[in-house]
Structure formats: structure tokens, C-alpha cells
Amino acid sequence: MGKYPIRLLYILLFLIWSPLSYSQVTTIHRNPEILRMANQVSSDSLKEYLYGLLAFGTRHSLSQDSEERGIEAARQYVLRKFRSFEPLAEGRLTSEIDYFTVAADGKRVAQKTRMGNVMATLKGSDPKDDRVFVVSGHIDSRVTDIMDSESDAPGANDDGSGVVALIEMVRIMSRKSFPATIVFVAVSGEEQGLIGATHLAKRAKEEQWNLVAMINNDMIGNSRSSGTEIRDNTKLRVFSEGVPLFETDKMATLRRQTNAENDSKSRQLARYIKEVGERYVDHLEIKLLYRNDRFLRGGDHTPFSREGFTAVRLCEMNENYNQQHQDIRMEEGIAYGDKPEHIDFEYLRKNTAVNLVVLASLARAPSVPREVGIVISELTNSSRLKWKPPAFGEADGYYVLIRETSSAMWEKKIYTRDRSIEIPYSKDNYFFDVQAVSKEGEESLGVFPAPIR
């Protein structure tokens, strides 16, 4: 071997072992109490709940059958599960079925039908804090024919997975106290046109709930795709709207002026879910999907978005259409139907834990900073931001979040205990947000600054 190849080898080894070649270390701070709750999520418990839910044959919204079969029997099962956790909740947890009547529509509701959303409300401990966080899954199921209310429709993944995640969260979180209120709801009528979610969203609007965020879980238990045969339980999608479905002329003008089409409140919630979820749940990457839902499709978060609330959908990364909306059958060697043997319970455990840590963090954090603004009275290559303290909870400090305009996620966080800051980052080249931070380190959702003229 000549001298030059040896010298090249030494250079290569130096580069490999040089400190400059090391990747940047990421420090993760986890709240021990929230981490303990996340670690209590059990795949065995989820499996037990799911098989109990599937015992009622069909959960079609029009299948008002008997005590042993149909959606009403399933609703009563979920209600019993919710109520079984009330004794250890020290009066914080109350459970009910919010019944309502739906008229025939000549489409997906053949006759006047009573429906109901099964709700468990974990009341906030701070009487001055009226914030509400809603997390949902839909209890109804279907087969190939949307109007077939007689055939067995297990709906193990769609959306038994979302419902049992709610039950497990209530089991764990009801033993803890949170300043804000969390509502866990198994909605009906999703397959018939988002009926239960529409009812609840309108109720929240009419009753003037201070609904800060809504998280919809729909199909979070399958890790194998049809067609491609991809098997992966390390990724979870979060769908969020860019341009809000509910937008006034004033909101639209401000969005266009500040180029905030990628900074809607729902998209801020999606970023929060990714950051906090990945902080606490190992071996899971949360993917931001820049659309309200899958292509030309919708879910139970959509009625909340239409009413002006901040809402997103969590969904598995790889859908399996052999199981989704299918009659149970074997055809050309392929098993069709949404049955429990197709559920990846470890994947479902991780996705349930994401919901839990996000809700726990939000409900423990202060509310968002108020009147967040960016000063535009003069042209400079620095940016000055100002804000007022949150309405609820005590902020020990604030994070100013920074990212380049082309970046999906926040790239820097600057901590301050002041309520204004000047930073050497041009508002031409960067986007900003401001979060309130509790003494224990829980962050609020971020607020995109409005121009201060």
C-alpha cells in the first residue's frame, strides 16, 4: 500500500472520531408524574376492553337491537367502564350518555333515530379555570353497505381502537387532578355523517364552552397496510387544517398579511402533539399531515373545526382497506373484515399514551399568553415581541419559538421571564410563537403574534 492511501485512511479515521463529526445531542425533559401515567397505559387492558366492546356483534348507528347486541348495548358497556373508575376519582369524574334524536334524511338515516354520545367528564380542580379539552373516538361501526344494520360489524380498528383508548385514559387520568377540564367522549353516528360529533360541537358552541382543543382518534390500532404490505408501528399521523374551515373576513385578512396559512391554531396543536408525544413515548414518530383529513374524506374533528374550534385527527400511518368498511369474508385467500386479530396492541398502547401525555400537559399548563404581538413600527433586522400573562394558571416564564419560514417544526426556543423580548432574528426570514410555561415545565399551546402597529 502506498503512502497516500495510508494518509487518506488516517484522515478518514480522524473525521470519524473527531468531535466535529458527532451529531447534536438532544436533551429531553420529562415530567416524572406525566411519565408515570404514560407508563401505566397497558396493552393488556386495551385488549380486554376491545374484546368486551366487540361482544355486541354490530355497533351500527341504526342497530337498536337488545341488551346483548347493537350500539345501545355497546354504549352501556362503555358507560359502565367509565363509571367503574368514578370511586377512585374523589368526585372529579362524572359519566353519562348525552342522548339526542336524529330525523330521517333519506340518505344514511332511514328513520327517526335516537343516538347518544357516551361522555366521561374529568372536572378541573381550579374553579376559576373554565378551559375544556375534548378527546374522542367513534363507537359506531359498519360493513360494506353503509345501511346494513344487521350483519356483524366488529369495527375493531374503526373505531374500536379509539374508544378503548378513551377508556384506558379515563382509568389512569381520573386518579389525578388537573386544573382544566377534560371530556372523553365516544361519539355515535360517525359513519352516518359525523352526526354525534356535529351534535357535540354545536352543543359546545351554544353553551359557550371555553373549548381550547379537540383531539379525534379514528383508527389508531393497525400497523399493516393493504397493497404495499408495509408493517410499521413507529409512525402516527396527525391531520390539521391550514386555512381554517371557520374563518371570518378579518381572520382571512390577517392570515394573508402575515402569511400564516401554516400557523392555524389546529396546526399549532399538531406541532404540540408531535413535540410532546415524541418527548414521552419512545419509538414513535409523529408525522404532520398538512390537510384537515385524508384526501376528500373527513372525521369527527371536522364539525368542531367548522364551529371555529381548534381540532385535529390522529390516525395510523398505514391503513388497511381489506379490514376497513368490509363484510367479514374470505375471498381469494384474503381475509376481509375489521376483526381484533388485525390489531397491533403495542402500537395502540403507544398511540393511547400520546393522547394521555398531550392532554395531561395541556390541562396542567397555564392558558396561552394573551395579546401576543410583534412590533412593526420600524424596519429592523431584529424582532420585538410583546404579550400579556395568561388568563388561567401562573406562568413561571415564556418560550419564544423560532423557525425558518420553510421549516415544519420550531427550531429554537428562547426562555424568558419577561413579557417582551427583542431577538436578532428578522421577521422577514422567520416565524415566531409564544408559549406560557408553568413552574413544573408544562407549556401552553403557542400563539402566533399579530402585528402591533
N, C-alpha and C positions, 0 to 999 in steps of 0.2 A: 504493500500500500504506500503510495507517495505521500509527501509531507502535506500537500494541500488538502487531500481528503481527510487527514487526521485533524488538521486545523479546523476544517469545516465541522467535524464531529464535535470538537471542543466548543465551538461557537453554538452549535445546536444544543448541547448539554447545558451550557450557560443560560441560554434562553429559556430552556425548560425549567431550570431551578432558580432562575432569577426572580426576586420578589416582584419585579415589574410584570411578570407573566401570570401572577396569581389573580384569580377572579376576585371581584369585590365581595367582602363578607357582608351579609345581611343580618342585622340584629333584630330579633323578633321578641317583643314584649307581650306576654300573655297574662291576663288577669287570672290568678290561680282559681278563684271561685267560678269564673266562667269556664275555665278549662276543666274543672271537676265536673261541671254539668255536662259538658260535651262528652266527656269520657264515660258518662253514665248511659248514654244512648246505646241501646242493646239490639243487635241484630236478632237475637232470640225473641225478645219482646215484640219486635216488629213482625216477625214471622208468626207469632202466636196471635196477634191482633188480626193479621191478614187472613189467616185461615178461619178465624171466627167470623170475619166480615163476609167471606166467600160462602159461608154455610147457608146463605139465604137464596141461593140459586141465581136470581136476577135482581139487579137494582135499577132496572129501567124506571124512569120517572113516572110512567103511567101504569106501573105494576102494583097497584094497591091490593095485594093478594091476601095475606093472612099473617098470623103471628110467627109463622115458620118460614115464610117465603115473601120476597118482594122488598121494595125500597122502604116501606114503613117499618118492617121488621128490622132492616139494616139501620135505619135511623135510631130506633130504640136501642139497638146494640151499642151504637156509638155514644148515645146519651148515657147509658149505664156505665160505660167505660169512663166517660168524663166525670160522672157523679161519684164513681168509686174513689176518685182522688180528692174529693172535697174534704173528708175528715182530717187529712193531714195539711190542709191549706189554711187552717186557722181563720176561716171566714172570708178569705180572699177570693175563692173560686165559686162561681155560680154557673149552672148549666141549664139549658133549655132548648126547646125546638121552636123556632120562630116560624109558625105556620102562616101561609097565605094562599089565596085562591087564584088560579090562572084560568082565564077564559079560553075556550076553543079558538084556534086561529086558522083552521083549515089547512095547516101545514104540518107542524110537528106536535101539536097538541090537539088530539081528536075530539076531546070533550072537556067540559069544565072539570078541573082537577085541583085537588088540594096538594100543595107542595110544602116543604119545610126545610129550613137550614138548621143544622144542629150546631149550637154555639156554646162554647165554654169561655167565660169572661174572667180573666185574672185581673182583679181590680187593683189599680195603682195605690201605693201606700201614701202618697202625698196628696192631701185633699185639695191643694191649690193647683196641682198639675193635671190638666184635663186632656193631655195628649193620649191618643189611641193608636195602636199598631194592630193591623189585621193580617192574619196568615190563614190561607185557605187551601183546600183540596176539594174536588167534587165527588160526592158519594154515588152519583148515578153511573150506570154502565149501559152498554148497548152491544148488539151484534151487527151483522151486515146491514139488515133492514132497520133503519132508524125508528120505524114504528112497530117493530116486533117486541112486544112486552111480555111474551110468553116463554120464549126459548131461554135456556140457561145463558147468562151473560156474566161470567165471573168478574171481569174488569179488574184483574189482579194488579196490573200496572196502571191502567187507565180507568179510574184513578184511585184504585185501592191503595196504591203506594203513597199518594198524597194524603189520604185520610189517616192511614196508620201512622204516618209521620206526625200528624197533629196529635193523635192520642199519646204517642211517646213523649212529645214535647210537653203536653199538659201534665203527664205523670211526673216529669222531672222539674219543670219550672214552677208548678203550683206550690212546691215546698219552699220556694224562695219569694222574697219581697222585692218589688220593683216600683220606683216612683210613678211610672206611667202605666197605663192600662194596656193589656194585650188581649185581643179577641181571637180565639181559634175557632174556625168555622168550616164545617163540612157542608158545602152548598149543594142544592138539588138542581136538576134541570139544565145542567151544562150542555149535554148532548142535544137537548131540545131547543137550544138557542140562548145559552147563558142566562137562563131565567132566574135562578136563585141568586146569582151574583148581581144581576141587574136590580133585583128587589132590595138586596142589602146595600148596594151603592146609593140607590135613591133614598133609602131609609137614613143612611148616614148623612146625606146631603140635607134632607128635610129636617132631621133632628140636630143639625149643625154640630156633628161630631168634629172635634179637632183631630181629624184623621191624618196623621203625619206620613204614614207609609203603609202600603198593602203589598204582600208577597203571595203570589199564587203558585202553588205546587201542582203541576199536572204532568204525570208520567216521570217519576224520578227513580224508578227501580230496575230498569232494563239496561244492560250494558252491551248488548249484542245487536248489531244492525242486520236487517234483511238485505239481500242483494250483495252487498260488499263483504258480509261476514266479518266485519270489524268487531273485535271484542276488546273493550276498553272501559274500565271503571275508574279512570283517573281524571275525567273531564265532566263538567257540568255547565250547561248553558244558562245564561240569564238574558232574557229579552227585555228591551226597554225602548220606549218611543223616543224619537229625536224631536221633531216638531210635535208639540202636544196635540192630542185629539181635541182637547178643550183649550182654545186659545182666543182671547179677545183681541180686538184691533190694537189695543195698547201693548199687549204682550207680544204680538207679532212685530210691531214696530221696533220695540226694544230688542227683540231677538235678531232682527235684521241689522240693526245698528251695531250690535256688539258681536255679531257672528256667532251666536250662542246656540246654533242648531244642534250641537253635540254636547250641550250642557243643560238639557232639560232637567227638571227635578227627578224624573224617573231614571235618567241616565246617571245622575249623581248617586242615586240609590244603588244602581247596578255596580258602579265603581266601589261603593262602600261594601257591598256584598262580596265582591271579589277580594278586596283588601282584607276584610275581617275574616271571611270564610277561609281563605288560604292561610291566615295567621294562626288559626286554631285547629284546622282539620288537615292532617298530613296526607300526602299522596293524592291530592286533589287540586286540579287546575280549573279555575272558573273562567269560562270564556264569555266575553261580552259580545252579544249579538245586536248589531245596530239596526233593529227593526222591532216593532211592537210585538210581533209573534212570527211564527213560521210563515212562509210565503202564502199570501191570500187566506190565512187562517187566523183564528182568534181564540182567546181563552178568558177565564173568569176575571182576569185583571183588567180586561178591556172596558167593561162597564164603569169601573172605577176611574179609569183614565178619561172616559167621556164625561164624567161628572166633575173633572178637574182635580182628582186626587193623584198622588204620586203612587204608581203601581207598576210592578214588573212580574214576569213569569220565570220560574225556574223549571227546567226541563232537561231530561237526559240528553247526552250528546248524540247518541246514535239510536234512532228509532227503528223498531222492528214492525213492519207493516203486515207481517204474517200473523202477528198477535193483535194488532190494533183494529178495532171495529170489524171483527171477523166471527162468523159462525164457527162453533167448535167442530172440527172435522179433520180427517187425514186425506190429503189429496196429492197424488204423485209423490208419495214419500215425504211430504211436508206437513208438519203438524200446525194447524191453524187454530187460533183462539187465544184469548188473554188469560192464561192459566198461571197458577202460582209457581209451577216448576220453571218458569222462564225468568223469575225474579232473581236478581243478584242482591242478596240481603246485606252483604258487606258494602256494596255501592249505595244501597238505600240507607244504611246506617250513616255513612259519610254525608250524604245529602241532607238527611234529617239534622245532623249535627251542625251543618252550615246554617240552616234556618234558626236553630237554637242560639248559636253564638251571635248571630246578627241581631236577633230580637233582644237578647239579653243586653248586648252592648248599647243598642239604641234606647231601650227602656231605662237603662241606668245612667245614660249620658245626659248632660244638660240639653235643653232645646237649642235650636240653631241661633247663632248670633243674629241680631236684628239690624235692619237698615245698613246692610253691608254695601259699601260703595267704593269706587275708585275715582280719585280726583283727576279732573281733566282740564283744569283751568289754565295749564300751560303745557307746552311741548317739552318733554324731557326724556332722557333715556333711562330714567328710574320710574318707579310706580309707587304711588302713595295710596294706601287703603285705610278706610276708617269703618268702624262699626259700633254698635251698642250691645250691651250684655244680653244674654238670653232671657226670655220671659219666665222660664221654668228651670229649676236646678241652679246650682252655683258653678260657674266656670272658674277653674283654677288658672286657666290660661287659654290660649288660642293657637291653632295651627293655621298658617298661611300656606296654601298648597300652590305649587307652581308646575306647569308643564308647557312644553312647546306646543304650538298650535297643531302640529301634525301627530302628536302623541295621544294614545288612547287613555293612558293612566297618568296620574300625578307622578312627577319625577323627583320633586323636592318638597320637604316640609320644614318650615321655619317656625319655631316656637316663640311665642311672646306672651307676656302677661299684660302688656299694654292693649289699648283698644284702637291703636293706629300704628302703622308701620310704613317706613319708606324703604324699598328694596331696589337694588341696582339691576332690575330686570325690566326691559321695555314692554309696555302693554301692546306694542305693535307685534312683538315676537312671542309673547307668552300669554297663556290663560291663567287665571287665579281663582281660588276659592278660599273661604274662611270657615273653619270649624271651631266650635267651643269644645273644651276638654275639661273633664272632671278631675278632681284630685287623685282619683284612682286610675286615671288614664283613659277612660272611655270617651270616644269622640262622637260629637253630633254629626249629622249629615252636613255636607258642605253647602255653602251659599255662594253663588256666582255674583260678583259685585256689579251693581248698576252704576252708570256714570253719575258723578257729582259735579254739576255744572256751576 
